[in-house]
Amino acid sequence: MLDCVTMRNAVLFLLLTLTLLLVVALSVTIGVVDFSWQNLWDPSGVQSLIIWQMRVPRTLTAVIAGAGLSVAGLLMQTVFRNVLAGPYVLGVSAGASLGVALILLLGVGAGSAFGILSAATIGSALVMVLVVWLSRFCRNSVSLLVLGLMVGYLADALVSLLIHFGDPQRLEAFVNWGFGSFGRVHGNQILILGSAVGVGILLTLPTLKYLNTVLLGETAAQSLGVSVRRNRVLALGTTSLLTAATTVYCGPVGFIGLAVPHLARAIFRTANHRVLLPACMVIGAIIATLAGWITNLSSYGGVLPLNAVTALIGVPVVFWALLRGQGRLDD
């Protein structure tokens, strides 16, 4: 029986990997501008510049961000044992939005990519540190969930005030950032984003035993010799890092982290996080790359809002998960 399951998982991972390669190829080669192999290596050609300076960076960013957000969503849903928990529940995204709002709406360094990235980084980092610090004093995950939601609501309230009192002419830049995009990351920024997501995924590995046992309940996990509080802090810190990194560079991209873990559980029919972790990485990369490609297919009205596309993909998945009766992962 074990061999059959292992073989099935191997086949599924192979199919998913091939699907990812196909979606990456589509993202790079198909768009508003026609693709020609003859002009691919022409350094002065328009097609070559579009592919190497726009499509390739956008695709790499989507792969990295999709994997990071999906792993963050898996951690959140497991720690809180709730199918509606997502990577933005802890308010990290709201912190990044607050930092960007301060820059764009108050006009301090507006128009500067470095200023926007710095503000988003500081805002998300402050919330991340606050949430991890608060987690040390919470006896259970439900209390921390409520605290995270309150922190997010507080940051959102401050953003609303800034929108109300800020310069209306600068509002468009903030709204565009809030739509989310994989096309704003280039050069060394891709390396930084990839490094942050890579570190976050590596930090997930020591928590795998905790993730597999906490589904039985925190008391049961403690009885099995698992340090619940320490692992919870590590898992939440990792979630915050993954969410902050992607939010800083791509904006608050919604629904990928919420929907992908459900797809991974349904496809692999397991709650084993040693399988779900790589599954979420691959499926998340596929969904994000597909969404990023769709946003750039329209030749009318410019690039479509990324969050609108991810919502169209993710909402049906969440509906399906709820209709299955999974109010909690341990039901």
Buried (B, 14 or more C-beta within 10 A) or exposed (E): EEEEBEEEBEEBBEEBEEBBEEBBEBBBBBBEBEBEEEBBEEEEBEBBEBBBEBBBBBBBBBBBBBBBBBBBBBBBBBBBBBBBBBBBBBBBBBBBBBBBBBBBBBEEBBEEEEBBBBBBBBBBBBBBEBBBEBBEEBEEBEEBBEBBBEBBEBBBEBBEEBBEEBEEEBBEBBEBBBBBBBBBBBEEBBEBBBEBBBBBBEBBEEBBBBBBBBBEEBEBBBEEEBEBBEBBBBBBBBBBBBBBBBBBBBBBBBBBBBBBBBBBBEBBEBBBBEBBBBBBBBBBBBBBBBBBBBBBEEEEEEBBBBBBBBBEBBBEBBEBBEEEEBEEBBE
